[in-house]
């Protein structure tokens, strides 16, 4: 997963082409033990 940004311990990753696990483009945000995923409307 390519990392777009890292600030204040938050890691932002973009997944735009991964046929094994993820179909639509989306962003993962991670902070410690917390994680979130955000989809793009296509």
PDB file of N, CA, C and O in Angstrom:
ATOM      1  N   UNK A   1       0.830  -1.180   0.000  1.00  0.00           N
ATOM      2  CA  UNK A   1       0.000   0.000   0.000  1.00  0.00           C
ATOM      3  C   UNK A   1       0.872   1.241   0.000  1.00  0.00           C
ATOM      4  O   UNK A   1       1.702   1.408   0.893  1.00  0.00           O
ATOM      5  N   UNK A   2       0.706   2.096  -0.963  1.00  0.00           N
ATOM      6  CA  UNK A   2       1.507   3.320  -0.977  1.00  0.00           C
ATOM      7  C   UNK A   2       1.027   4.295   0.102  1.00  0.00           C
ATOM      8  O   UNK A   2      -0.171   4.537   0.251  1.00  0.00           O
ATOM      9  N   UNK A   3       1.977   4.843   0.844  1.00  0.00           N
ATOM     10  CA  UNK A   3       1.660   5.822   1.892  1.00  0.00           C
ATOM     11  C   UNK A   3       1.634   7.208   1.266  1.00  0.00           C
ATOM     12  O   UNK A   3       2.602   7.623   0.629  1.00  0.00           O
ATOM     13  N   UNK A   4       0.521   7.929   1.445  1.00  0.00           N
ATOM     14  CA  UNK A   4       0.380   9.276   0.906  1.00  0.00           C
ATOM     15  C   UNK A   4       0.940  10.297   1.877  1.00  0.00           C
ATOM     16  O   UNK A   4       1.640  11.230   1.483  1.00  0.00           O
ATOM     17  N   UNK A   5       0.620  10.106   3.171  1.00  0.00           N
ATOM     18  CA  UNK A   5       0.995  11.110   4.156  1.00  0.00           C
ATOM     19  C   UNK A   5       1.168  10.466   5.530  1.00  0.00           C
ATOM     20  O   UNK A   5       0.508   9.478   5.852  1.00  0.00           O
ATOM     21  N   UNK A   6       2.058  11.036   6.329  1.00  0.00           N
ATOM     22  CA  UNK A   6       2.254  10.637   7.720  1.00  0.00           C
ATOM     23  C   UNK A   6       2.386  11.907   8.543  1.00  0.00           C
ATOM     24  O   UNK A   6       3.308  12.692   8.320  1.00  0.00           O
ATOM     25  N   UNK A   7       1.465  12.127   9.506  1.00  0.00           N
ATOM     26  CA  UNK A   7       1.516  13.315  10.347  1.00  0.00           C
ATOM     27  C   UNK A   7       0.863  13.013  11.686  1.00  0.00           C
ATOM     28  O   UNK A   7      -0.177  12.356  11.735  1.00  0.00           O
ATOM     29  N   UNK A   8       1.458  13.483  12.766  1.00  0.00           N
ATOM     30  CA  UNK A   8       0.961  13.288  14.134  1.00  0.00           C
ATOM     31  C   UNK A   8       0.646  11.823  14.435  1.00  0.00           C
ATOM     32  O   UNK A   8      -0.274  11.538  15.202  1.00  0.00           O
ATOM     33  N   UNK A   9       1.388  10.900  13.849  1.00  0.00           N
ATOM     34  CA  UNK A   9       1.166   9.477  14.069  1.00  0.00           C
ATOM     35  C   UNK A   9       0.068   8.871  13.215  1.00  0.00           C
ATOM     36  O   UNK A   9      -0.214   7.680  13.341  1.00  0.00           O
ATOM     37  N   UNK A  10      -0.561   9.658  12.347  1.00  0.00           N
ATOM     38  CA  UNK A  10      -1.618   9.165  11.464  1.00  0.00           C
ATOM     39  C   UNK A  10      -0.988   8.799  10.121  1.00  0.00           C
ATOM     40  O   UNK A  10      -0.241   9.586   9.540  1.00  0.00           O
ATOM     41  N   UNK A  11      -1.293   7.611   9.643  1.00  0.00           N
ATOM     42  CA  UNK A  11      -0.781   7.148   8.347  1.00  0.00           C
ATOM     43  C   UNK A  11      -1.950   7.078   7.372  1.00  0.00           C
ATOM     44  O   UNK A  11      -2.955   6.423   7.650  1.00  0.00           O
ATOM     45  N   UNK A  12      -1.822   7.748   6.235  1.00  0.00           N
ATOM     46  CA  UNK A  12      -2.843   7.754   5.189  1.00  0.00           C
ATOM     47  C   UNK A  12      -2.317   6.950   4.009  1.00  0.00           C
ATOM     48  O   UNK A  12      -1.248   7.252   3.476  1.00  0.00           O
ATOM     49  N   UNK A  13      -3.066   5.926   3.597  1.00  0.00           N
ATOM     50  CA  UNK A  13      -2.662   5.065   2.493  1.00  0.00           C
ATOM     51  C   UNK A  13      -3.764   5.038   1.441  1.00  0.00           C
ATOM     52  O   UNK A  13      -4.949   5.034   1.774  1.00  0.00           O
ATOM     53  N   UNK A  14      -3.372   5.021   0.179  1.00  0.00           N
ATOM     54  CA  UNK A  14      -4.309   4.984  -0.932  1.00  0.00           C
ATOM     55  C   UNK A  14      -4.234   3.634  -1.623  1.00  0.00           C
ATOM     56  O   UNK A  14      -3.150   3.181  -1.989  1.00  0.00           O
ATOM     57  N   UNK A  15      -5.378   2.991  -1.802  1.00  0.00           N
ATOM     58  CA  UNK A  15      -5.464   1.754  -2.574  1.00  0.00           C
ATOM     59  C   UNK A  15      -6.290   2.047  -3.804  1.00  0.00           C
ATOM     60  O   UNK A  15      -7.485   2.324  -3.700  1.00  0.00           O
ATOM     61  N   UNK A  16      -5.668   1.990  -4.971  1.00  0.00           N
ATOM     62  CA  UNK A  16      -6.381   2.325  -6.193  1.00  0.00           C
ATOM     63  C   UNK A  16      -6.423   1.169  -7.173  1.00  0.00           C
ATOM     64  O   UNK A  16      -7.237   1.189  -8.096  1.00  0.00           O
ATOM     65  N   UNK A  17      -5.572   0.155  -7.007  1.00  0.00           N
ATOM     66  CA  UNK A  17      -5.589  -0.989  -7.913  1.00  0.00           C
ATOM     67  C   UNK A  17      -5.081  -2.213  -7.163  1.00  0.00           C
ATOM     68  O   UNK A  17      -3.877  -2.466  -7.104  1.00  0.00           O
ATOM     69  N   UNK A  18      -6.016  -2.967  -6.589  1.00  0.00           N
ATOM     70  CA  UNK A  18      -5.659  -4.185  -5.864  1.00  0.00           C
ATOM     71  C   UNK A  18      -6.782  -5.185  -6.088  1.00  0.00           C
ATOM     72  O   UNK A  18      -7.771  -5.180  -5.355  1.00  0.00           O
ATOM     73  N   UNK A  19      -6.644  -6.029  -7.076  1.00  0.00           N
ATOM     74  CA  UNK A  19      -7.704  -6.975  -7.435  1.00  0.00           C
ATOM     75  C   UNK A  19      -7.829  -8.134  -6.458  1.00  0.00           C
ATOM     76  O   UNK A  19      -8.851  -8.819  -6.458  1.00  0.00           O
ATOM     77  N   UNK A  20      -6.819  -8.376  -5.624  1.00  0.00           N
ATOM     78  CA  UNK A  20      -6.887  -9.501  -4.701  1.00  0.00           C
ATOM     79  C   UNK A  20      -7.864  -9.252  -3.562  1.00  0.00           C
ATOM     80  O   UNK A  20      -8.660 -10.133  -3.238  1.00  0.00           O
ATOM     81  N   UNK A  21      -7.823  -8.067  -2.941  1.00  0.00           N
ATOM     82  CA  UNK A  21      -8.648  -7.782  -1.771  1.00  0.00           C
ATOM     83  C   UNK A  21      -9.644  -6.658  -1.991  1.00  0.00           C
ATOM     84  O   UNK A  21     -10.798  -6.765  -1.576  1.00  0.00           O
ATOM     85  N   UNK A  22      -9.223  -5.597  -2.629  1.00  0.00           N
ATOM     86  CA  UNK A  22     -10.027  -4.381  -2.712  1.00  0.00           C
ATOM     87  C   UNK A  22     -10.326  -4.055  -4.176  1.00  0.00           C
ATOM     88  O   UNK A  22      -9.415  -3.946  -4.996  1.00  0.00           O
ATOM     89  N   UNK A  23     -11.590  -3.903  -4.485  1.00  0.00           N
ATOM     90  CA  UNK A  23     -11.962  -3.554  -5.861  1.00  0.00           C
ATOM     91  C   UNK A  23     -11.986  -2.044  -6.097  1.00  0.00           C
ATOM     92  O   UNK A  23     -11.220  -1.564  -6.933  1.00  0.00           O
ATOM     93  N   UNK A  24     -12.842  -1.257  -5.390  1.00  0.00           N
ATOM     94  CA  UNK A  24     -12.897   0.186  -5.694  1.00  0.00           C
ATOM     95  C   UNK A  24     -11.741   0.948  -5.041  1.00  0.00           C
ATOM     96  O   UNK A  24     -11.204   0.500  -4.028  1.00  0.00           O
ATOM     97  N   UNK A  25     -11.355   2.087  -5.608  1.00  0.00           N
ATOM     98  CA  UNK A  25     -10.312   2.907  -4.985  1.00  0.00           C
ATOM     99  C   UNK A  25     -10.802   3.431  -3.634  1.00  0.00           C
ATOM    100  O   UNK A  25     -11.955   3.842  -3.505  1.00  0.00           O
ATOM    101  N   UNK A  26      -9.922   3.416  -2.627  1.00  0.00           N
ATOM    102  CA  UNK A  26     -10.283   3.916  -1.314  1.00  0.00           C
ATOM    103  C   UNK A  26      -9.039   4.277  -0.519  1.00  0.00           C
ATOM    104  O   UNK A  26      -7.918   3.967  -0.921  1.00  0.00           O
ATOM    105  N   UNK A  27      -9.249   4.934   0.610  1.00  0.00           N
ATOM    106  CA  UNK A  27      -8.164   5.389   1.486  1.00  0.00           C
ATOM    107  C   UNK A  27      -8.269   4.680   2.828  1.00  0.00           C
ATOM    108  O   UNK A  27      -9.365   4.502   3.359  1.00  0.00           O
ATOM    109  N   UNK A  28      -7.124   4.276   3.378  1.00  0.00           N
ATOM    110  CA  UNK A  28      -7.051   3.753   4.731  1.00  0.00           C
ATOM    111  C   UNK A  28      -6.344   4.788   5.592  1.00  0.00           C
ATOM    112  O   UNK A  28      -5.322   5.343   5.187  1.00  0.00           O
ATOM    113  N   UNK A  29      -6.884   5.052   6.779  1.00  0.00           N
ATOM    114  CA  UNK A  29      -6.247   5.931   7.760  1.00  0.00           C
ATOM    115  C   UNK A  29      -6.007   5.105   9.017  1.00  0.00           C
ATOM    116  O   UNK A  29      -6.922   4.443   9.508  1.00  0.00           O
ATOM    117  N   UNK A  30      -4.766   5.139   9.550  1.00  0.00           N
ATOM    118  CA  UNK A  30      -4.421   4.362  10.736  1.00  0.00           C
ATOM    119  C   UNK A  30      -3.764   5.267  11.768  1.00  0.00           C
ATOM    120  O   UNK A  30      -2.938   6.120  11.442  1.00  0.00           O
ATOM    121  N   UNK A  31      -4.153   5.055  13.021  1.00  0.00           N
ATOM    122  CA  UNK A  31      -3.570   5.795  14.135  1.00  0.00           C
ATOM    123  C   UNK A  31      -3.536   4.856  15.331  1.00  0.00           C
ATOM    124  O   UNK A  31      -4.573   4.580  15.935  1.00  0.00           O
ATOM    125  N   UNK A  32      -2.348   4.364  15.677  1.00  0.00           N
ATOM    126  CA  UNK A  32      -2.228   3.408  16.773  1.00  0.00           C
ATOM    127  C   UNK A  32      -3.024   2.151  16.470  1.00  0.00           C
ATOM    128  O   UNK A  32      -2.804   1.499  15.449  1.00  0.00           O
ATOM    129  N   UNK A  33      -3.962   1.808  17.371  1.00  0.00           N
ATOM    130  CA  UNK A  33      -4.783   0.619  17.149  1.00  0.00           C
ATOM    131  C   UNK A  33      -6.077   0.940  16.405  1.00  0.00           C
ATOM    132  O   UNK A  33      -6.897   0.047  16.190  1.00  0.00           O
ATOM    133  N   UNK A  34      -6.275   2.190  16.011  1.00  0.00           N
ATOM    134  CA  UNK A  34      -7.484   2.611  15.303  1.00  0.00           C
ATOM    135  C   UNK A  34      -7.252   2.593  13.796  1.00  0.00           C
ATOM    136  O   UNK A  34      -6.153   2.872  13.317  1.00  0.00           O
ATOM    137  N   UNK A  35      -8.319   2.257  13.056  1.00  0.00           N
ATOM    138  CA  UNK A  35      -8.220   2.245  11.591  1.00  0.00           C
ATOM    139  C   UNK A  35      -9.574   2.627  10.995  1.00  0.00           C
ATOM    140  O   UNK A  35     -10.620   2.360  11.587  1.00  0.00           O
ATOM    141  N   UNK A  36      -9.542   3.251   9.826  1.00  0.00           N
ATOM    142  CA  UNK A  36     -10.757   3.626   9.107  1.00  0.00           C
ATOM    143  C   UNK A  36     -10.492   3.504   7.618  1.00  0.00           C
ATOM    144  O   UNK A  36      -9.356   3.633   7.162  1.00  0.00           O
ATOM    145  N   UNK A  37     -11.551   3.253   6.869  1.00  0.00           N
ATOM    146  CA  UNK A  37     -11.464   3.163   5.401  1.00  0.00           C
ATOM    147  C   UNK A  37     -12.513   4.102   4.818  1.00  0.00           C
ATOM    148  O   UNK A  37     -13.644   4.164   5.300  1.00  0.00           O
ATOM    149  N   UNK A  38     -12.121   4.836   3.770  1.00  0.00           N
ATOM    150  CA  UNK A  38     -13.000   5.797   3.118  1.00  0.00           C
ATOM    151  C   UNK A  38     -13.053   5.478   1.629  1.00  0.00           C
ATOM    152  O   UNK A  38     -12.017   5.360   0.975  1.00  0.00           O
ATOM    153  N   UNK A  39     -14.268   5.338   1.097  1.00  0.00           N
ATOM    154  CA  UNK A  39     -14.457   5.055  -0.332  1.00  0.00           C
ATOM    155  C   UNK A  39     -14.626   6.354  -1.109  1.00  0.00           C
ATOM    156  O   UNK A  39     -15.084   7.364  -0.575  1.00  0.00           O
ATOM    157  N   UNK A  40     -14.248   6.304  -2.379  1.00  0.00           N
ATOM    158  CA  UNK A  40     -14.480   7.405  -3.318  1.00  0.00           C
ATOM    159  C   UNK A  40     -15.728   7.091  -4.121  1.00  0.00           C
ATOM    160  O   UNK A  40     -15.865   5.968  -4.606  1.00  0.00           O
ATOM    161  N   UNK A  41     -16.637   8.031  -4.281  1.00  0.00           N
ATOM    162  CA  UNK A  41     -17.771   7.767  -5.177  1.00  0.00           C
ATOM    163  C   UNK A  41     -17.264   7.737  -6.626  1.00  0.00           C
ATOM    164  O   UNK A  41     -16.568   8.646  -7.078  1.00  0.00           O
ATOM    165  N   UNK A  42     -17.624   6.692  -7.322  1.00  0.00           N
ATOM    166  CA  UNK A  42     -17.151   6.522  -8.697  1.00  0.00           C
ATOM    167  C   UNK A  42     -18.294   6.639  -9.655  1.00  0.00           C
ATOM    168  O   UNK A  42     -18.100   6.525 -10.865  1.00  0.00           O
TER     169      UNK A  42
END
